[in-house]
Amino acid sequence: MIVLLSGEKRDPAKMTKIYMILLIGGMYTLEPSNIKLQAGFYCGDYADILREQLADYNEEQNRWILKDGRGDWFGVMCK
């Protein structure tokens, strides 16, 4: 299995699932995303889309906080 973090490139046609990396209650979790995979998008593209939809950046604390208050956004993992 090949796992890529959001900054890496991979043939979009070969990506099958995207997991969000979240810090909830002091524990890192992988949560599957429901985003529809589209041709021409890379892992990092999906990371940007999901992050903007699900989290707000707190400049004072230098972190992305989930809008639903569960925890912090850390990135995505694509496979």
Steps between C-alpha positions, in 0.01 A plus 500: 500500500629846409398782730562862411477806716336811361815658355587203282393435141337183377312409186144610590356204310665265753370668816216306659448658842585816691530505878510816710762514776336657805608559860199430720524478878880482487496203261574500127226336296446413135151583383390401148378788288184495293647721227445374145829431321533686171745475211783753508502553878798401713508409868600854598210644302255294704678599822447868421131448414425297812698726735318812379162330539559343840740725693581860581854629543575661836797728436559572869531129581651408159268205444201387296202439730212284378181701457300240692729548803618135518870580468772607255562439130844359415473390138402214275632163397424366154524142385 
